[in-house]
Amino acid sequence: MESGERLPPEVAEQTEVPRAATTGTLFGVGMGPGEPDYLTMRAMRVLERAPVLVHFCKKGRRGNARTIADAVLAAEPGREYPLVYPYTTELHPEHPDYVAALAAFYDDASARLADHLGAGRDVAILSEGDPFFYGSFMHLWRRLKDRFPVEVVPGVTGMSGCWTRAGTPITWGDDVLTVLPATLPHAALVERLRATDAAVLMKLGRHLPKVRAALAEAGVLERAVYVERGTMAGERVIALKDKPDDVAPYFSMVLLPGEGRRP
Ligand SMILES: C[S@@+](CC[C@H](N)C(=O)[O-])C[C@H]1O[C@@H](n2cnc3c(N)ncnc32)[C@H](O)[C@@H]1O
């Protein structure tokens, strides 16, 4: 047979080489900041099609990424399961017991997901905001990315949702934006705040008194805006200087809007 000539269909069928079994794809699905309307069309498509869905949650809690999906996804016990953190805030993240327990948790979770992926089933990990922005998804991605195809679906970040709902642009002109975990020591926060034009302080929780003191020492407390549960039920936006207490839930942040060039 000349090269380029096609085999008749019935012969082609008989001579087809059996293909190696294909693996599933690991999807990190950005679920946005809370309001389900901020889900992307691509996220929706993956949620509708993936045969296995997982989400992270604290013991005895539902998991925020799954709650965001409630508006678009009925509970399907056969198709989805939670990955329950052994610890969240009970121990310091650098405590050896915390490090060991979390490493074992991520190893075990990635082994379970590898079983699905190896059997050809796509797995979607529901991730709050954007999966590649302080996301737990990244710990599974790191363990699985060299063995299986991966697709990350970007999401609207929590900070983007928060400054949108606060009605405050975050950067103008040449403003430099610094994202700071509130878990940093007081002195580091002050130093970074003094060196930036705009800032987002995440992971507030019990660190709010330290953040308030650091903003005051850096001379920028007046401009700071506190946002709790941005775009979610129970959203609250208030100038930090007017917030009478230092109580802050996990889903809260402080925004320091820039004041750069405004022709
Ligand atoms: C581990 S980080 C995850 C960030 C997420 N991947 C994202 O793209 O926004 C969790 C922190 O994000 C902040 N956060 C995320 N979504 C938020 C929201 N809707 N409202 C307030 N804070 C939020 C809080 O500071 C929280 O402690």
The ligand as a Gaussian input file, in Angstrom:
#p B3LYP/6-31G(d) Opt

LIG

0 1
 C       -6.096000      30.200000      52.618000
 S       -6.576000      31.755000      51.995000
 C       -7.352000      31.256000      50.499000
 C       -7.438000      32.347000      49.477000
 C       -8.237000      31.966000      48.232000
 N       -7.595000      30.910000      47.486000
 C       -8.435000      33.174000      47.323000
 O       -8.142000      33.099000      46.120000
 O       -8.947000      34.185000      47.825000
 C       -7.932000      32.160000      53.034000
 C       -8.001000      33.642000      53.384000
 O       -8.501000      34.343000      52.269000
 C       -9.287000      35.436000      52.708000
 N      -10.603000      35.349000      52.044000
 C      -10.903000      34.538000      51.014000
 N      -12.155000      34.748000      50.586000
 C      -12.665000      35.738000      51.363000
 C      -13.920000      36.403000      51.396000
 N      -14.895000      36.084000      50.550000
 N      -14.115000      37.370000      52.328000
 C      -13.125000      37.687000      53.190000
 N      -11.914000      37.091000      53.208000
 C      -11.686000      36.115000      52.304000
 C       -9.358000      35.394000      54.225000
 O       -8.411000      36.294000      54.721000
 C       -8.981000      33.969000      54.509000
 O       -8.386000      33.842000      55.779000

